[in-house]
Amino acid sequence: MPAEVTERIIAVLCRIPAGRVASYGSIAAYAGMPNGARQVVRVLHSQAEALGLPWHRVLRKDGAIALPSGGGFELQKALLQAEGIEVSPSGRVDLSRFGWSG
């Protein structure tokens, strides 16, 4: 992936405020890549920890946590709840209420 694409995705990720969430696809669209949801996943997987990116604020397009139980689901849910975001027991967030539009 070209460095400029990675930089655009990181810039969008850094704009998501606490208490709000966005989908992988919407982040890609804001970064100028309407079909680039997988690139967002790659950036988060490879750089979130090192750069302190707000990975926990990124969900599937239906508002669901993508990580499996035992594989980060519980941590992501706890981080979202700590920011005041309501998360259902199944890991779904109401995007009409907590969604961010860049």
C-alpha positions as CSV (number, residue, x, y, z in Angstrom):
1,M,0.0,0.0,0.0
2,P,1.4,3.4,-0.9
3,A,2.6,5.5,2.0
4,E,0.3,8.4,1.0
5,V,-2.8,6.1,1.3
6,T,-1.6,5.0,4.8
7,E,-1.1,8.6,5.8
8,R,-4.6,9.6,4.7
9,I,-6.2,6.7,6.6
10,I,-4.2,7.6,9.7
11,A,-5.2,11.2,9.4
12,V,-8.9,10.2,9.3
13,L,-8.5,7.8,12.2
14,C,-7.0,10.5,14.4
15,R,-10.0,12.7,13.8
16,I,-12.5,10.3,15.4
17,P,-13.4,11.9,18.7
18,A,-13.8,10.1,22.0
19,G,-17.4,9.0,22.4
20,R,-17.9,8.4,18.6
21,V,-17.4,5.5,16.3
22,A,-16.9,5.0,12.5
23,S,-17.0,2.0,10.2
24,Y,-14.0,0.7,8.3
25,G,-15.7,1.6,5.1
26,S,-16.6,5.2,6.1
27,I,-13.0,5.8,7.2
28,A,-11.8,4.5,3.8
29,A,-14.3,6.8,2.0
30,Y,-13.2,9.9,4.0
31,A,-9.6,9.0,3.0
32,G,-10.6,9.1,-0.6
33,M,-10.9,5.3,-1.1
34,P,-14.6,4.3,-1.2
35,N,-13.7,0.6,-1.6
36,G,-10.8,0.6,0.8
37,A,-12.2,-0.9,4.0
38,R,-9.6,-3.7,3.9
39,Q,-6.8,-1.1,3.7
40,V,-8.1,0.5,6.9
41,V,-8.0,-3.0,8.5
42,R,-4.4,-3.4,7.4
43,V,-3.3,0.0,8.7
44,L,-5.0,-0.6,12.1
45,H,-3.5,-4.1,12.4
46,S,0.0,-2.9,11.5
47,Q,0.2,0.5,13.1
48,A,-2.5,1.1,15.7
49,E,-0.4,0.1,18.7
50,A,2.8,1.9,17.6
51,L,1.0,5.1,16.7
52,G,-1.6,5.0,19.5
53,L,-4.5,5.0,16.9
54,P,-8.0,4.8,18.3
55,W,-8.6,1.4,16.9
56,H,-11.4,0.7,19.3
57,R,-13.6,3.4,17.7
58,V,-13.7,1.4,14.4
59,L,-16.6,-1.0,13.8
60,R,-18.2,-3.0,11.0
61,K,-20.7,-1.1,8.8
62,D,-23.6,-2.5,10.9
63,G,-22.1,-1.1,14.1
64,A,-20.8,-4.4,15.4
65,I,-17.4,-5.1,16.9
66,A,-15.5,-7.2,14.4
67,L,-13.1,-8.9,16.8
68,P,-14.0,-12.3,18.2
69,S,-14.7,-13.1,21.9
70,G,-11.4,-13.8,23.5
71,G,-9.6,-12.1,20.7
72,G,-10.1,-8.4,21.6
73,F,-13.9,-8.2,21.7
74,E,-14.0,-7.7,25.4
75,L,-11.3,-5.0,25.5
76,Q,-12.8,-3.1,22.6
77,K,-16.2,-3.2,24.3
78,A,-14.8,-2.0,27.6
79,L,-12.9,0.9,25.9
80,L,-16.0,2.0,24.0
81,Q,-18.1,1.9,27.2
82,A,-15.4,3.9,29.1
83,E,-16.0,6.7,26.5
84,G,-19.7,6.6,27.2
85,I,-20.7,4.6,24.1
86,E,-23.5,2.1,24.7
87,V,-22.6,-1.3,23.5
88,S,-25.1,-4.2,23.4
89,P,-24.2,-7.5,24.9
90,S,-23.6,-8.8,21.4
91,G,-21.2,-6.0,20.7
92,R,-23.3,-3.7,18.6
93,V,-23.3,0.1,18.7
94,D,-26.2,2.4,17.5
95,L,-24.5,4.3,14.7
96,S,-27.3,6.8,14.4
97,R,-26.5,7.8,18.0
98,F,-22.8,7.3,18.3
99,G,-21.6,7.4,14.7
100,W,-19.1,10.0,13.6
101,S,-19.1,11.7,10.2
102,G,-15.9,13.2,9.3
